[in-house]
């Protein structure tokens, strides 16, 4: 018996027995439903990836997931809607991505008493309109920690910190027009590895 060849997008299947074959295809209505396209599609090159903790204005709830999508689609821009997000450790493999928050007073990354609010491990990235905080009276957590190099922070904020507000350990990082409020130690610290960094208002 002849075996039917289905197309790449076919929903049919052929079952083979000892003596015969049988073609099974679903109801047309089921096929139409399966081929229905959802509202989200993979971002194209040149677009930006959206993040929304409420799951309304962006397909991703966490920045970590948006970073994976951005790297996969070769996108260099991530927009973060207002909301409170869990702590965020940027992968060291990230390079050249621009992160923009809705505003530094409404986009907040909280430490939850573990290590930091935001840890920047990547390089050549820009952060704008984003806040990071750590809870006072905790375990000495840092709000912003810049361990990568050639990164830029613009109009970012530290509302509270249990330790340093912005701790810079990587070289050639730039911090400009950022606000640091209540910290338990130093607002902005340049560690021994922070060579050729610029901090300005």
N, C-alpha and C positions, 0 to 999 in steps of 0.2 A: 504494500500500500504506500501511496505517496505521503510524505510527511510535510505538513504545511509549515512554511517559514513565516514567522511573525516579524513585524517591523521592530525597530529599536524601542518604540514607545508602546508596544502592544501589551495588552493585559491578558492575552490568551496563553494557554499552556497545553502541551501535548503529553499525554500519559501513554507509556508503552507497556504492553503486556507480552506474554509469550507468543501469541499468534496475531494480535491486532493492536492498533493504536487508536487513541481516542482524543479528539480535540475538545477542550473545554474553554468556553468564553463566557464572561459574566454578562449580566443584563446590561443593556445599553445605558440605562439610567445610572448604574453603578460605575460604568466606565466614564461617563460624563463627570460624575462627582469626583472620581479619582484624578481626573485630568484638570480639575478646576484649580486655577492658580490663586495662591494666597496673596494678601496685600503686600507682603515683604518679598523683596528680591535681593539677590546678592549685589552689594554696592559696586558700581562701575568705577573704573579708574578716573580720578579727578573729583569724585564725590567725597563727602565726609560721612563718618559713621556716627550714629546717634546713640546716646546712653540716657536712660531715664529710669530712676529707681522706682517710679510708679508704674512703669511698663506701658505708658500711654503715648509718649512722643518719640520713642526710640525703640528699636527691636531688642536692644540689650539692656539688662538690668545692672550689670557690673562693667566697670572699665576693662577688667581683665578679658572679658569675652569680646568686647569691642576691639581690643588690641589684636587679638587673634584674627578677627575678621579683617581688620585693616592690613595686617601683614599679608594675609592670604590674597587680598584683592589689590595690593600695592597702593593703598590709600594712605595719605600723609596728614589727615585731619580728623580729629575726633571732637564732637561737641557733646558736652555734658549738661543735661537739664538740671534744674534746681532739685534739691533733695539731699538727704543725709545718707552717705554710703559707708560701707565697711572699709577698714584699712586696706590700702592698696600698695602692693610692692610691684613696681614696674620691672619687667624682665630686662636683663642686661643685653639681650639681643635687639632691643628696640633702638632705632636710630632715625632721627629726622622727622618725628611726628609732632604735630602741633595739637595741643590739648586746650580747648577753650570752654570755660564754664559759663553758665547763664549769668552769674555774678558772684563775686567773692563772698557775698553775705548770704547766698542761698545754696551754693554748692559746697557741701562740707563732707570731708572724710574724717571719720572718728576712729580713734585707736582701739577702743574697747579694752583699755588697760593691757595692751600687748604691743610693746616695742615702738610703734610709730603710727602717725596718721597716714603719711605718704612717704614712701622710700623710692627715690629716683635712682635707678641703676643704669638706665640707658644713656645715650649720648646724642648731642645735637638736637635736643627736643626743646619745645617752647611750651610754657604753662601760663595761662592767662585766665584771670577771674575765678580762681579756685581757692578754697580754704582747707586747711588741715588743722585738726586739734587733737590734743591728748588731754586726758582727764587729770586735773590737779589732785594731789594727794594719793596718786597711784604708785606705780613702780618706776617712776623716772622716765617715762616715755617721751620721745621727741615728736614734735608735730610734723615738720618737714625735714627730711633727711636727703641731702644731695650727695650721693656717692659716685655718680657718673661724671662725665666731663662735657664741657661745651654746651651746657644747658642754660636756658634763660627763663627766669620767673618774672612775670609782669603783672602788676595789680593783683597779687595774691595776698592771702591774709592768714594770720594765726590768731584766733580769738582767745584760746587758752592753751597752755602747755604745762605738763608736769616736769619738764626739763627745758631743753633748748627750744626756742621757737622755730628757727631755721638753722640746721646744722650742716655745714658744707665741708665735705672731706675730699671732693674731687676737684681737679684743676680747671681753670678757665670757665667757671660758672658765673653767670650774671644774675644779680637780684636787683630789680629796680621797681620803684613805686609800690613796694609791698608794705603791708601794715602788720605789726606784731604788738599784741596787747599784753594780757596777763601771762607771764611765764614764771616758773619757779627758779630758774637760773638766769641764763643769758638769752636775750632776744635773738641775736644772730651771731653764730659762732663760726669762725674760720679755723678749721682744724689744720694740723701740720701738713696734710696733703693738698690743701686748697690753694695751690699756687696760681698766681695771675688771675685771681677772681676779682669781680667788680661788684660792689654794693653801693647803690645810689638811690636817692629819692627823686 
